[in-house]
Amino acid sequence: MPSISPFLKTLISVSGLSAHEAPVRQIIEDKWRPLVDDLSVSRLGSLHGLKRGRAPASPPALVLLAHMDAIGLVVTQIVDGFLSLAPIGGVDARILPGTPVIVHATGNGTHQLPGLVVQPAASLLPPSARNDAVPLQYLFVDIGLPPRRVAELVQVGDLVAFATEPVELAAETLSGHSLDNRASVAALTVCLEHLQGRAHAWDVWAVATVREEVGLHGAATSTFQIQPDLAVAIDVTFGKGPGASDWQTVTLNGGPALGWGPNIHPALHKRFKELAEKLEIPFSVEIMPRGSGTDGMAAQISREGVPTMVISIPLRYMHTPVEMIAYPDIERTGRLLAEFVASLEVDFTARMAWDE
């Protein structure tokens, strides 16, 4: 079993929905405390771990961003004991029926109530919704309690999180909810572990960001606060799966994907590519012709602009309760990040050019 497995399975066993990340942040904080020199929490709730560099005077700063928030649902209405829903982030309603969930109920105290997302029989749906995937507006959560008891325990605005259990599959793969993007938090943790006892000139900020799924808010505010010289966003990307063409996806267990596009500084892409080749770490190049859809978008345009790189881990079944990741891709990403940190020269940014 990979060494990162217990930590990652713990990460995906809690909710931590966008704007409500405290449960997962506490787990990350406990893990990172012995790996960094200083820990703090931003005003918005992102976790900042600083590992100081050994350059004389004022070391340049590198920020490594991995969002810790997850998609989920929120209660919008309670009718006859059944809970109507709205999405938090990009929830794919097609896969929701039959999904186990936890309702974080706040009425009459705090309760975690197990439930299921269910749909009415086809004959009870409008004709337009009978033959295709049932839209979210017609789905509801059933927690199995009488309507009066539901009204006592649950309030409009209560959070509903996926409750699928982590499942380890063959070929060192793991399935579960919220691997987008806690797989990258795990990779960032692997990076910090590899850096233990190694000298590096730059200050390294490991940041578990909040609210990526609803607007990149944590990355925008943390990058503005830290004022780094370079930024690397670590996220997931679409892994090769059924019906997906090679040019749209990257291979699971084929190593990290190195972003290439206007969100990426060419000098950073070149450095990571050459380093991966030197270390014999398999990788692919992911074309990002517009925005990357990651924290890197917010980091790049912070203040006067920050040279940015995006590294992605292949993930199947994104934004579902059964996302799938390969452990070796997490380990490779973490190692590549650590070697990049250890190899950074103090004057690296002075020698960078956009047209490399």
Beta strands, then each sheet from edge to edge (+ up, - down):
strand 1: 38-41
strand 2: 47-51
strand 3: 61-67
strand 4: 72-79
strand 5: 82-88
strand 6: 100-105
strand 7: 111-118
strand 8: 140-142
strand 9: 159-162
strand 10: 167-169
strand 11: 173-176
strand 12: 203-209
strand 13: 230-238
strand 14: 257-260
strand 15: 284-287
strand 16: 308-315
strand 17: 323-326
sheet 1: 1+ 2- 12+ 3+ 13+ 16+ 14- 15-
sheet 2: 4+ 5- 8+ 7- 6+ 9- 4+
sheet 3: 10+ 11- 17+
end
